[in-house]
Amino acid sequence: MTLSRGIDHGVLGPGDQLPPIRRAARDLGVAPATVSAAWSQLARAGLIETDGRRGTRVREAVIGPRRYRRALDSHDGFRVDLSTGLPDPHLLPHLHEAMRRLPLDERPHSYLEDPLVPALRTLLVESWPFGAERLTVVDGAMDAHSQFVAAHLRYGDRVAVEQPCFPPLLDLLEMAGVRPLPVAYDAHGPVVADVRAALEAGAKVLFFQPWGQNPSGQSVTSERALALAAVLGGRDVVVVEDDSAGGTPSGPPVSVGAQLPGQTVLVRSYSKTHGPDLRLAAIGGPRAVVDPIVERRYLGQGWSSRLLQSVLVDLLTAARSRAVVARAQRTYAERTTAMADALFAQGVVVPGRDGINLWVPVADQSAALLHLASAGVRAASGDPFWITSPREAHIRITTASIGDGYEDLAALIAAAARAGAWSGHR
């Protein structure tokens, strides 16, 4: 209790080293087991951390989504904003039209009703890439990850995470005291050797994006999914697939769940396809994983708005909305391809072309961002997407709202990619 107060009041600061257990026990006149138990409680509370031979130190306080803010850290006033990771608002179906089409529902609803409306359940079952024992809906993809982490992970747990990775997930894991083990993501998906190494190091979960990986624009192939299933099968590990695109536009979705339905949880967001204001994502997987999330939510928000779920049902079934979403997917593919081709013509090669983002290699990240900013163009910093120190510098650009001017933008980005440290010039 005294040590906890000392940390809270700043007597002990981040990085300050604590004495070894035996020395602390001797100085305090208590048994080593008493000190060990106290150290364990402080570690579980996230106040201290043990780093092998380097000893036990006061842990740095983690407040808020630091990586996410760094990825988008900038000011207004840019003529072109390529940093957002957001869909084109002009390519989203109209939520108000869908709401007007809904029939009036005058039934009183119970707090203990099924959190998933029946009509949406039917649509999810029909579109899910594997047979999920349980399905539910939460308030967006990051809410899904937050609920999963709170229900199934504890301070000090290790998890395998694709690298580069969506910064908010890394923020979430850091705030929970969960250690991410990096897994490289290549042209075929998560690298099998890295997954195997993470499992041998004690990883309990594998997090990755199966299609249009943000930020790399790469996707999992059927062959890689089979290879991953061979490594993961039969182990006490959960696979969490994050489909932020709401399903693939280019054929049947690839999922490890097709081989390992009892170990796989798929999170499917509808924010980029049907509108961020929906704040809806579906979770499907084994009951042992999904049920604790449903039960835990009863102590908080309980369920995601049934009105918004009904709006999503309309958007998923109405011919006009379906046509808008299909056109958006084609347009995004065209825009991403056009931008990647224009960059290639300038000598800049990006690793993937799926989704709405491109991962651009640069000589120096700060110089590249400064070069673009001087021309009124904003891009996302690459550093927050990494778990370990990056071997190569990158920036992320979002292609969703680029309607024309690909050649001029590509020339500017290519010049930024070649800008040397501190120069901001070609």
C-alpha positions in Angstrom: 0.0 0.0 0.0 2.8 2.4 0.9 4.7 1.7 -2.4 1.5 2.2 -4.3 0.9 5.6 -2.7 4.6 6.5 -3.5 4.0 5.8 -7.2 0.7 7.6 -7.2 2.2 10.7 -5.5 5.4 10.8 -7.7 7.8 9.7 -5.0 8.7 6.9 -7.3 8.8 7.7 -11.0 8.7 5.7 -14.2 11.9 3.6 -14.6 12.9 3.8 -10.9 14.3 0.4 -9.9 12.9 -1.5 -6.9 15.3 -3.5 -4.6 15.5 -7.3 -5.1 12.8 -9.2 -3.1 15.3 -10.7 -0.6 16.9 -7.3 0.2 13.4 -5.6 0.5 12.3 -8.4 2.8 15.4 -8.0 5.0 15.1 -4.2 5.2 11.4 -4.4 6.0 11.7 -7.3 8.4 9.2 -9.5 6.6 9.3 -12.8 4.8 10.4 -12.8 1.2 7.1 -14.5 0.3 5.3 -11.4 1.6 7.3 -9.0 -0.6 6.9 -11.4 -3.6 3.1 -11.3 -3.1 3.1 -7.5 -2.9 5.2 -7.2 -6.1 2.8 -9.5 -7.9 -0.2 -7.4 -6.9 1.5 -4.2 -8.1 2.4 -5.9 -11.4 -1.2 -7.1 -11.9 -2.3 -3.5 -11.3 0.1 -2.3 -14.0 2.3 -0.2 -11.6 5.6 -2.2 -11.9 7.1 -4.5 -14.4 9.9 -7.2 -14.2 12.5 -7.4 -16.9 14.6 -10.4 -16.1 18.1 -9.6 -14.9 17.4 -5.9 -15.3 15.2 -6.2 -12.2 11.9 -4.7 -11.3 11.0 -1.1 -12.2 8.2 1.3 -11.9 6.2 1.1 -15.0 5.6 4.1 -17.2 2.0 5.3 -17.0 -0.1 4.5 -20.1 -2.8 7.0 -20.8 -4.9 7.1 -24.0 -4.2 6.0 -27.6 -0.6 7.4 -27.9 0.4 5.5 -31.1 -2.9 6.3 -32.8 -2.5 10.1 -32.0 1.1 10.0 -33.3 0.0 8.3 -36.5 -2.4 11.2 -37.3 -0.6 14.0 -35.4 -0.9 17.1 -37.5 -2.8 20.4 -37.9 -5.6 21.4 -40.2 -5.1 23.4 -43.4 -3.8 20.8 -45.8 -5.1 20.9 -49.3 -5.0 17.1 -49.7 -5.4 14.8 -46.7 -4.1 11.3 -47.3 -3.7 10.4 -43.7 -7.2 9.5 -42.5 -7.7 5.8 -43.3 -11.4 6.7 -43.8 -13.7 5.8 -46.7 -14.9 8.4 -49.2 -18.1 9.9 -47.7 -19.6 10.2 -51.2 -19.4 6.5 -51.7 -21.4 5.5 -48.6 -25.1 4.5 -48.7 -27.5 7.0 -47.1 -28.3 6.1 -43.5 -31.3 8.5 -43.4 -33.0 6.8 -46.3 -32.6 3.5 -44.6 -34.1 4.8 -41.4 -37.1 6.1 -43.3 -37.7 2.7 -44.8 -37.8 1.0 -41.4 -41.2 0.0 -40.1 -42.3 1.6 -36.8 -41.4 -0.7 -33.9 -43.7 0.1 -30.9 -42.7 -3.1 -28.9 -41.1 -2.6 -25.5 -37.7 -4.2 -25.5 -36.2 -6.0 -22.5 -32.6 -5.4 -21.2 -32.1 -9.1 -21.3 -33.1 -9.7 -24.9 -30.7 -11.3 -27.4 -28.2 -8.5 -28.2 -28.4 -9.5 -31.9 -31.6 -8.9 -33.9 -32.9 -12.0 -35.7 -32.8 -10.6 -39.2 -29.2 -9.5 -38.8 -28.3 -12.9 -37.4 -29.6 -14.6 -40.5 -27.6 -12.3 -42.8 -24.4 -12.9 -40.8 -24.8 -16.7 -40.8 -25.3 -16.6 -44.6 -22.2 -14.5 -45.2 -19.8 -15.9 -42.5 -16.7 -17.6 -44.0 -17.0 -20.5 -41.5 -19.6 -22.0 -39.2 -19.5 -19.8 -36.1 -21.0 -21.3 -32.9 -21.9 -17.8 -31.6 -22.5 -14.4 -33.3 -23.0 -11.0 -31.7 -22.7 -7.4 -32.5 -20.7 -4.7 -30.7 -19.9 -1.0 -31.2 -17.3 -1.2 -33.9 -14.1 -3.2 -34.5 -12.1 -1.6 -31.7 -14.9 -2.2 -29.3 -14.7 -5.8 -30.3 -11.0 -6.0 -29.6 -11.4 -4.1 -26.3 -14.1 -6.6 -25.2 -12.0 -9.5 -26.2 -8.9 -8.3 -24.4 -10.9 -7.5 -21.2 -12.6 -10.9 -21.3 -9.7 -13.2 -22.2 -6.3 -11.6 -21.5 -4.5 -10.6 -18.4 -1.6 -8.4 -17.5 1.6 -10.0 -18.6 0.0 -12.3 -21.3 1.8 -12.6 -24.6 0.1 -12.4 -28.0 1.2 -12.6 -31.6 0.4 -9.5 -33.6 1.0 -8.7 -37.3 3.7 -6.2 -38.0 3.1 -3.5 -39.2 -0.2 -3.2 -37.3 -3.1 -0.9 -36.8 -1.9 1.5 -34.0 -5.1 1.5 -31.8 -4.7 -2.3 -31.2 -1.1 -1.8 -30.0 -2.4 1.0 -27.7 -5.1 -1.3 -26.4 -2.6 -4.1 -25.6 -0.2 -1.7 -24.0 -2.8 -0.2 -21.7 -3.9 -3.8 -20.7 -0.3 -4.7 -20.0 -0.3 -7.4 -22.7 2.9 -8.0 -24.6 2.7 -8.1 -28.4 5.1 -10.4 -30.2 5.7 -9.2 -33.8 4.8 -11.4 -36.7 5.9 -10.2 -40.1 3.1 -9.8 -42.8 4.3 -10.5 -46.3 2.6 -10.8 -49.7 0.8 -14.0 -48.6 -0.1 -13.1 -45.0 1.4 -13.6 -41.6 4.8 -15.3 -41.9 4.4 -18.9 -40.6 7.9 -19.0 -39.0 7.2 -15.9 -37.0 3.8 -17.3 -35.8 5.6 -20.5 -34.7 8.2 -18.6 -32.8 5.6 -16.5 -31.1 3.7 -19.6 -30.1 6.8 -21.1 -28.7 7.4 -17.9 -26.7 4.0 -18.3 -25.1 1.6 -16.3 -27.3 -2.1 -17.0 -26.4 -3.6 -15.2 -29.3 -2.8 -14.4 -32.9 -4.2 -11.0 -34.2 -4.1 -10.2 -37.9 -6.1 -8.7 -40.8 -7.0 -11.2 -43.5 -7.7 -8.8 -46.3 -6.5 -5.3 -47.2 -4.2 -5.2 -44.2 -3.9 -1.7 -42.8 -1.3 -0.3 -43.5 0.4 -2.6 -46.0 -2.5 -3.3 -48.4 -1.6 -7.0 -48.5 -4.0 -10.0 -48.0 -3.9 -13.6 -46.9 -3.8 -16.3 -49.6 -5.6 -19.6 -49.4 -2.2 -21.4 -49.3 -1.0 -19.3 -46.4 -4.2 -19.8 -44.5 -3.7 -23.6 -44.7 -0.2 -23.3 -43.6 -1.2 -21.1 -40.6 -3.9 -23.6 -39.7 -1.4 -26.4 -39.7 0.8 -24.6 -37.2 -2.1 -23.3 -35.0 -4.3 -26.4 -35.0 -4.5 -28.3 -31.7 -2.8 -25.6 -29.7 -4.4 -23.6 -26.9 -4.4 -20.4 -28.9 -7.2 -18.2 -30.3 -7.0 -16.6 -33.8 -8.6 -13.2 -34.0 -9.1 -12.0 -37.6 -10.0 -8.4 -38.1 -12.0 -7.7 -41.3 -12.2 -3.9 -41.3 -13.5 -3.9 -44.9 -16.8 -5.7 -44.2 -16.0 -8.6 -46.5 -13.8 -8.8 -49.6 -14.9 -7.4 -52.9 -12.8 -9.8 -55.0 -14.1 -13.3 -54.2 -14.8 -15.6 -51.3 -13.2 -14.4 -48.1 -10.1 -16.3 -46.9 -10.2 -17.3 -43.2 -8.2 -19.6 -41.0 -11.7 -20.3 -39.5 -12.5 -22.5 -42.5 -9.9 -25.0 -41.1 -10.1 -24.1 -37.4 -13.6 -22.9 -36.5 -13.1 -23.9 -32.9 -10.2 -21.6 -32.5 -11.0 -18.6 -34.7 -12.9 -15.4 -34.0 -13.7 -13.1 -36.9 -14.4 -9.4 -36.3 -16.2 -7.8 -39.2 -16.7 -4.0 -39.2 -19.3 -2.2 -41.3 -17.9 1.3 -40.8 -15.9 1.6 -44.0 -18.5 0.0 -46.2 -21.8 1.3 -44.7 -20.8 4.3 -42.6 -18.7 5.1 -39.5 -21.8 6.5 -37.8 -23.2 3.0 -37.6 -20.5 2.0 -35.1 -21.3 -1.7 -35.6 -19.1 -4.7 -36.0 -20.0 -8.4 -35.8 -18.1 -11.0 -33.8 -18.4 -14.7 -34.7 -16.6 -17.7 -33.3 -16.6 -20.4 -30.7 -19.0 -20.0 -27.8 -16.2 -20.3 -25.3 -14.8 -17.0 -26.7 -17.9 -15.1 -27.7 -20.2 -15.9 -24.7 -17.9 -14.2 -22.1 -17.9 -11.1 -24.3 -21.7 -11.0 -24.4 -22.0 -11.6 -20.7 -19.5 -8.9 -19.9 -21.3 -6.4 -22.0 -24.5 -6.9 -19.9 -22.6 -5.1 -17.1 -21.9 -2.1 -19.4 -23.7 -1.0 -22.5 -25.7 -4.3 -22.7 -26.2 -4.3 -26.4 -25.6 -2.3 -29.5 -28.5 -0.2 -30.7 -31.2 -2.4 -32.2 -32.3 0.5 -34.3 -28.9 0.8 -35.9 -28.8 -3.0 -36.3 -32.1 -2.7 -38.2 -30.6 0.0 -40.3 -27.7 -2.2 -41.2 -30.1 -5.0 -42.1 -31.8 -2.6 -44.6 -28.5 -1.5 -46.0 -27.4 -5.1 -46.5 -30.6 -6.1 -48.3 -32.0 -3.1 -50.1 -31.0 -3.2 -53.8 -30.0 0.5 -54.0 -27.7 0.3 -50.9 -26.1 -2.9 -52.2 -25.4 -1.2 -55.5 -23.8 1.8 -53.7 -21.5 -0.5 -51.7 -20.6 -2.6 -54.8 -19.7 0.6 -56.7 -17.7 1.9 -53.8 -15.6 -1.3 -53.7 -14.9 -1.2 -57.4 -14.0 2.5 -57.1 -11.6 1.9 -54.2 -9.9 -0.8 -56.1 -9.5 1.4 -59.2 -8.2 4.3 -57.1 -5.7 2.2 -55.2 -4.5 0.5 -58.3 -4.2 3.8 -60.2 -2.2 5.4 -57.3 0.1 2.3 -57.0 0.7 2.3 -60.8 1.5 6.0 -60.7 4.0 5.5 -57.9 5.6 2.5 -59.7 6.1 4.7 -62.7 8.0 7.1 -60.4 10.2 4.2 -59.1 8.3 3.7 -55.8 7.1 0.1 -55.2 4.4 -0.6 -52.5 4.0 -4.0 -51.0 0.2 -4.4 -51.5 -2.7 -3.0 -53.4 -5.8 -4.3 -51.5 -8.0 -2.0 -49.5 -7.8 1.8 -49.3 -4.2 2.3 -48.0 -0.7 2.2 -49.5 2.4 1.6 -47.4 5.1 3.8 -49.0 8.8 3.1 -48.3 10.8 6.3 -47.8 14.4 7.2 -47.1 13.5 9.2 -44.0 10.1 9.5 -42.5 10.3 13.0 -41.0 11.8 14.4 -44.2 9.1 12.7 -46.3 6.3 14.1 -44.1 7.9 17.6 -44.1 8.3 17.5 -47.9 4.6 16.6 -48.3 3.5 19.1 -45.8 5.3 21.9 -47.5 3.2 21.1 -50.6 0.0 21.1 -48.5 -0.3 17.3 -48.5 -0.8 15.3 -45.3 0.2 11.6 -44.8 0.3 9.3 -41.8 3.5 8.6 -39.9 4.7 5.1 -40.2 6.4 4.6 -36.8 3.3 4.1 -34.7 2.4 1.0 -36.9 5.5 -0.9 -35.6 5.9 -3.0 -32.5 9.7 -3.2 -32.8 12.0 -0.5 -34.3 11.4 -0.5 -38.1 14.2 -1.6 -40.3 12.8 0.6 -43.1 11.0 3.9 -42.9 7.4 4.2 -44.3 4.5 6.5 -44.5 0.9 5.5 -45.1 -1.4 7.2 -47.6 -5.1 6.6 -48.0 -6.4 6.4 -51.5 -10.1 6.3 -50.8 -10.9 9.9 -51.8 -8.3 10.4 -54.5 -10.5 11.1 -57.6 -7.9 12.4 -60.0 -4.4 13.9 -60.2 -2.6 10.6 -59.6 0.5 11.4 -61.6 1.1 14.8 -59.9 0.5 13.3 -56.4 2.7 10.3 -57.3 5.5 12.6 -58.4 5.2 14.6 -55.1 5.2 11.4 -53.0 8.2 9.9 -54.9 10.1 13.1 -54.3 9.2 12.9 -50.6 10.3 9.3 -50.5 13.7 10.2 -51.7 14.1 13.2 -49.3 17.1 12.9 -47.1 17.2 13.4 -43.4 16.7 17.0 -42.3 16.6 18.2 -45.8 13.0 17.8 -46.9 14.2 18.1 -50.4 14.9 15.6 -53.2 
